[in-house]
Amino acid sequence: MKTALFWDFDGTLIYANESFYESFRDALAGNGMVLAEAELYDFLHAHVSWHNPDRGFTGRTGELWWTDLQTAMKDFCLAHGMSAEAADNTARRFRQIVTSSEIYTPYPDAAAALKTCHERGYDNYILSSNFPELPAVAESFGFSPYIRGTLLSADIGWEKPRAELFLEAMKRAGDYDEYIMIGDNPAKDIAGGRAAGMKTIYVHPRPGTENTECDAVVQELAGIPEALN
C-alpha cells in the first residue's frame, strides 16, 4: 500500500513556541519600541493568516503573503509613532528573526522517526501552517533527506483546519492509497485531517485530550512507526 504521511511542524516535529510574538517583540525593541504583550498578540491575531482560518488568500501566497503581513506590521509601527525607516527595519528584522532556525528546537526523536518511516517505504511530507521559508528550517535540523515535499499554508492559501488546505495538499502530493495526518493539535491537525478524509495520528497529547477522535494516539514521535503497523 502506498501511503503519504503528512507531518505537522510546530508542536509536532519541533517544540511549540511563541516565535511570532517573540520575534515581533524583539524586532520592535531593536528599533526602540516596547509595547504591552496583549497589544502585540492582538496585532498578530488580527493579521497572521493561521489565526484567521476562515479567510482564504489563494491569490496572495508566497512572497505576497509576506508583503501583506509586513505591510500591516509597518502600518502598526507608524501608528505607534515609529519613523518610516524604523518601521521598515522592524518588518524586515522580524522576518529575519522568525525564519531563522536558531529560534526553534526539534524534538530529539524527530529526525529518527522520519528516517524510520522513510526506510519503511512511507513518503513523508510536512504539512504546516507556516511561512514559505520553512523548508530551509527543516533542512537545518536534518529532516530533508527523509522528506519528499513541504506543503505550506502560505503557499496554498488556506489554513488548518480548513478542508481546502488538506485537499490541496493531497492533490499536490499525488496519488496514494491512503493519507495520514500526524499532529499535536486536536482541532487543526486531527479534526481538520479527518474532515478531509485522512487517517490521523495524535502525537504529544495534551492532558485531558487523550480521547480525541483519531486512529491512534502516540506519546512520542519514536512511537509513530509502530503505530503505522
N, C-alpha and C positions, 0 to 999 in steps of 0.2 A: 504493500500500500504506500502510495506517495503522499507524504504529509508535510505541510508547511507549518512551522512553529512561529507565531508572532509574539515576540517578547516586548513587553513594556520596558521603558528605560528607567525613568526616575522613580525610585522606590522599589524597583524590581531588580534590575542589574546593578544599580548604584543606590547608595543610601539616600533616602529622601532628604531634601534640604530646602532652604529658603533662598535659593540662588538669585531669583529675580529681585526680591526685596533687598537682599544684602548688596547685590551689585548696584542697584539704583541708589541705595543709601550711600555707598562708598563713592560712586561717581559724583553724586551731589556734594559730598563732603570734600572731595578733591577740588571742587570749584567753589568752596567757601560757603556752602549752604547745608544747614542741618534742620530737618523738619521732623515733626512727630511721626512715629511709626504708623499710626492709624491713617494719617494723610497719605503716606506712601502706599499703603495697602489699598486705600480707596482708589487711588490712581491706577494701580496695577489691575485691580479687579474690574475697572471700567474699560481698560484699553488692551489688556493682554488677551489674545483670542481664546485660550483654553478656559478662561473664566467666563466666557460668553458662548457656550456651545451652540446656542440657537442661531447665532449669526454666521451664516455661510460666507466665505470670501474666496470663492473659486477663481475670481478674476483678479485677486490681489495676493498671489502666492510668491514664494521665493524672495527675491530682493524687494519686491513690492510689499511683502509682509513686514519686512524691516522698515521700509520707508514710512509706512503708516504708523508703526509703533514709535519710531524715533521722532517723527513729526509731532505726534501727540506729546512726547516727552519734552521736546523743545518748547512747545506751547505752554506746557505746565511750568517749566522753568522761567519762561518770560513772564508768566502771570504772577510769579512769586518774586519778581524784581531782579532776576538774573539778567546780565547783559546777553546780547545775541551771540557774541563769541563764546561766552561761558556756557550758554545753553547748548550750543552746537557741540562744544567739547564734552559736555556731560553726556549727551546722547551717544557720541562716538565712544567715549570711555566706558559707558555702560555695556555697549556691545562687545568691546574688547574683554571686559571682565567676565561677563556671563557666558561667553563662548570659550573661555579658557578651561582646559581640562584640570587645571590646578585646583579649582574650587569644588571638584567632585571626587567622591570616593567610591570605587566599585566594591561590591560585596566580595569577600575573599574567595568565594566559590563560584563566582560568575563566569570567568573565562573557562574554568574546568567544566562547568555544566554545559556551556555552549560547545566546547570541544567534544565532549562525550556524545552529545546529541548529533553533532555533525558526523562523527565517526560511525554512528549507528544508522546513518542514512537519512536523517531528517534534514530538511532545509530550514535554516534559521533566518528569520527576518526580525529587525527591530521595527516595532510599530509604536510610535511615540507622539504625543502632543508636545512638539518641541520646535526649536529653531533650525534653519537649514544647515548650519554648520555641525550638527550632531555627529555625522559620520567621522569627522576628524577627532572628536572627543572619544568616540568608541574605539577608534584605531589606537589612540594613545594608551588605552587600557588592555590592548592585546586581543580585542574581540574580532577584529576584521577578518582573520583567516577562517573564522567559523561562521561568518555572516554572509548570506547570499545577497541581501539587499536591506536598505534602510528606508522606511516609509514614514513620512513625517506630515503632521497636520499642516505645517507651514508651507508644504509643497502641494498638498492635496486640496486644502481649502475648507476642510471640515474638522471639527474637534470631537474627541470622545465625550460622551458615549453615542454620538450620532451614528446611525447605521450607515450613512453615506461614507463616512471615513473608513469603516471596516469593509464595506462592499468594494470601494475603490482600491483599498489595499489588496484585497483578494484578487481583483482584476489585474492589478499591476504585477502581482507575484506570479500569476499564471495558473495553469490548470493543475489542480491537486485533488486527490481523493478526499482529503479532509484538511481542515484548517483549525489550528488550536491556538487560542489566545492565552498567554501566560502573563499574569499581572497581579499587582498588590492592591488595586482599588476595586472594591466590590461593585460600585456603581459604574465607573468609567470603563474599566477593563472587563470585568466579569459580566455584568448585566448588558453592557454595550456589545460585547462579543457574542453573547448568547442571542441577543435580539437580531444579530446579523447572520445567525445560523452557524456560528462557530462552536466547537467544543471549548471548554475553558478550564484552566488550572489556576487556582488561587494560591499565591505564594506569599510568605511573610504575613500570615493572617493577623489582623488586629484583634485584641481581646474582645470577646462578645460577638465577633462576626464569623466564627468558625462554621456556622450553619448556612453561610452564604450558598445560594443555589449554584452549583458548578459541578464539573465532572470529577474534580479531585482537589484536595487541599494539601499543600505541601509547606512544611515549616521553613525549609531552607532550599536554595537553588540546587544543592547537591542531590536532593531527592527527586528532581524533575525527571531524569532518565528512567528511574524506577516507576514513577507514576505513569509514564507513557507505555509501559509494557502491558 
